[in-house]
Amino acid sequence: MNGQRTLWLFFLILGITALLQVVIAGRSSLSPDEIFSLAMGTGHSLEQPAAVADPRQGDFVEPDHPVPAEDFQRYLKHDNPPASPVRVVRAVFLSDTNPPVYYLCLYIWTLLFGTSDVALRLLSIACSLACLPLLVGISSRTGGKEAVFASCVLFAFSPLAIYYSTEGRMYSLLWLFVLTTTWASLLAQERLGGIAIYALWVLASVAGFLIHYFFLFPWAGIVVYLLIKPEKFARVRLAACVLLTATLILPWYLRIPESLAA
């Protein structure tokens, strides 16, 4: 019965959190950063150097005469036919200082659900809600069953979490992969899941590094923790996972100086 009560409480928190976030997401217009997200996610570069702007690839070019405001809305919608994922990566490389994975996820999401304000923010909400089961797995292993309810409530109703969960940016997706890496680390310590857990650890790490550069800070903390307390996650396996992660993210990270210079 205790297990059933915990399950019902989890779904109650999940439902209240979803309702709260959807209501908040629909109560304000998009910020400039969110508009930028939509432009990148639909393959439109807005802030590239003028010398490399290519209107044929959806780049913004400042008109030399007055135009209706509606003309600029095309940068926030998919072209017909839609741009390719390659063009999305190109737009991110030219205009943004962040890696491209969030924008590629947004590209797929907006193809499926449209480019409305709420549709944009629903991706962040979905990522935030997906964090809750991971929090359950992490808190139960680190603090016992008593910690599960408290951790979920603190995450779900934290003003900071609510704010970033309802913003059309990459932050809740970043949380998702920080928590996935943490959860995979705990499972690997227990030698649960075999090679699939090591693969999940690497893939979550790669995704995190290609969502936001600040992923380095929690990831480094996870790696240090595993070095200090490896248990069944042998240090040689951890070294192999770190090396594979570095190899997979290297193609993008080698181009960071060029991207920032633009």
VENDAWO-V289502 format. One record per backbone hydrogen bond with DSSP energy under -1.0 kcal/mol. NH is the residue of the N-H (numbers start at 1). CO is the residue of the C=O. E is the energy in kcal/mol with one decimal. If there is no record, write none. Layout:
NH,CO,E  NH,CO,E
//
This chain:
5,1,-2.7  6,2,-2.2  7,3,-2.1  8,4,-2.5  9,5,-2.4  10,6,-2.2  11,7,-2.3  12,8,-2.2  13,9,-2.5  14,10,-2.6  15,11,-2.5  16,12,-2.6  17,13,-2.7  18,14,-2.5  19,15,-2.5  20,16,-2.7  21,17,-2.6  22,18,-2.4  23,19,-2.2  24,20,-2.3  25,21,-2.6  26,22,-1.2  27,24,-1.7  35,31,-2.2  36,32,-2.2  37,33,-1.9  38,34,-2.1  39,35,-2.2  40,36,-2.5  41,37,-3.0  42,38,-1.2  43,40,-1.7  44,39,-3.1  52,49,-1.8  57,54,-2.0  58,55,-1.8  59,54,-1.7  60,45,-3.0  71,68,-1.7  72,69,-1.5  73,70,-1.3  75,72,-1.5  76,73,-1.9  77,74,-1.0  88,84,-1.4  89,85,-2.3  90,86,-2.2  91,87,-2.4  92,88,-2.4  93,89,-2.6  94,90,-2.1  95,91,-2.3  96,92,-2.5  101,210,-2.2  104,100,-2.1  105,101,-2.4  106,102,-2.6  107,103,-2.2  108,104,-2.0  109,105,-2.7  110,106,-2.9  111,107,-1.5  112,108,-1.6  113,109,-2.8  114,110,-1.8  120,116,-2.3  121,117,-1.9  122,118,-2.1  125,121,-2.1  126,122,-2.8  127,123,-2.1  128,124,-2.3  129,125,-2.6  130,126,-1.9  132,129,-1.0  135,131,-2.3  136,132,-2.0  137,133,-2.1  138,134,-2.5  139,135,-3.1  140,136,-2.2  142,138,-1.8  143,139,-3.0  147,144,-1.6  148,145,-1.0  151,147,-2.3  152,148,-2.2  153,149,-2.4  154,150,-2.6  155,151,-2.1  156,152,-2.9  157,153,-2.2  162,158,-2.7  163,159,-2.4  164,160,-2.2  165,161,-1.9  166,162,-1.0  169,167,-2.5  174,170,-2.0  175,171,-2.3  176,172,-1.9  177,173,-1.6  178,174,-2.1  179,175,-2.8  180,176,-2.0  181,177,-2.1  182,178,-2.1  183,179,-2.9  184,180,-2.7  185,181,-2.0  186,182,-2.0  187,183,-2.1  188,184,-2.4  189,185,-2.0  190,186,-1.0  191,188,-1.1  192,187,-2.3  196,193,-1.2  197,194,-1.1  198,194,-1.1  199,195,-2.4  200,196,-2.3  201,197,-2.5  202,198,-2.2  203,199,-2.8  204,200,-2.8  205,201,-1.9  206,202,-2.8  207,203,-2.6  208,204,-2.4  209,205,-2.4  210,206,-1.5  211,208,-1.3  212,208,-1.9  215,212,-1.7  216,213,-1.7  217,214,-1.3  219,215,-2.2  220,216,-2.7  221,217,-1.7  222,218,-2.2  223,219,-2.5  224,220,-2.5  225,221,-2.3  226,222,-2.3  227,223,-2.0  228,224,-2.2  229,225,-2.8  232,189,-1.7  233,230,-2.9  234,232,-1.4  238,234,-2.3  239,235,-2.7  240,236,-1.8  241,237,-2.4  242,238,-2.7  243,239,-2.5  244,240,-2.4  245,241,-2.4  246,242,-2.6  247,243,-2.1  248,244,-2.1  249,245,-1.8  250,246,-1.1  253,249,-2.2  254,250,-2.5  255,252,-1.4  256,253,-1.1  259,255,-2.4  260,256,-3.0  261,257,-2.0  262,258,-1.0
//
